[in-house]
Amino acid sequence: MALQLFAHPFSSYCQKVLTALYENDTPFELRMLGPDTPDVAAEWCKLWPMKRMPVLKDGDETVMEATVIVEYLGLNHPGSVRFLPSDPRAALTARMMDRFFDNYIMTPMQKVVFNQIRPEADRDPYGVNEAKAMLDDAYAWLDGTMANRQWAAGDVFSLADCAASPSLFYADWVHPIPETFAHVRAYRARLLARPAFARAVDGGRPYRHFFPLGAPDRD
């Protein structure tokens, strides 16, 4: 039975898993979540009542949370790209960078986006400013970290880069990476040039008009 991924191609966390699947040409069925697929949504809610994307179904196994799904793929459906190094210390670096991108770039980016979706009376400008300040701090730290690295955890593409790809992609739309952070901007460009992530980005193109802040005419 083919893997089933309950996801939407414009979702940042779904793109994290899609990038991993595309990296190794792993066969899977996309179970599209959206207003036009209520039956799929009902099945997804039964699998994961928290109602968060993505969810992976592998036979009788159900796997939640993007990071865990990517690690699961590496263990159960391995390919030429290893998402975690075999050396435990190197794997720890990859995991740390994965958490960095999820917690300090993806999370504040989403805070700004979700704030825009709220009714105007319920918006939180103070929280948005806090989120943008966190992004500034994250960009600054990452610029120094990437000064001597090709990929997030070193010389090879890993779990950390699966996390970085949608994080930096959307964060630059929400709060542009300053030109002074040349290493971050160059790294983002490398991610966009990576065929697996480029494919994930292309899958989301038809939905860009839904981006609450207005998708920029680039990328």
Sequence and secondary structure as in RCSB ss.txt:
>XXXX:A:sequence
MALQLFAHPFSSYCQKVLTALYENDTPFELRMLGPDTPDVAAEWCKLWPMKRMPVLKDGDETVMEATVIVEYLGL
NHPGSVRFLPSDPRAALTARMMDRFFDNYIMTPMQKVVFNQIRPEADRDPYGVNEAKAMLDDAYAWLDGTMANRQ
WAAGDVFSLADCAASPSLFYADWVHPIPETFAHVRAYRARLLARPAFARAVDGGRPYRHFFPLGAPDRD
>XXXX:A:secstr
  EEEEE TT HHHHHHHHHHHHTT  EEEEE STT HHHHHHHHHH TT  S EEEETTEEEESHHHHHHHHHH
HS  SS SS SSHHHHHHHHHHHHHIIIIIIHHHHHHHHHHHS GGG  HHHHHHHHHHHHHHHHHHHHHGGG S
BTTBSS  HHHHHHHHHHHHHHHHS   TT HHHHHHHHHHHHSHHHHHHHHHHGGGGGG TT   S  
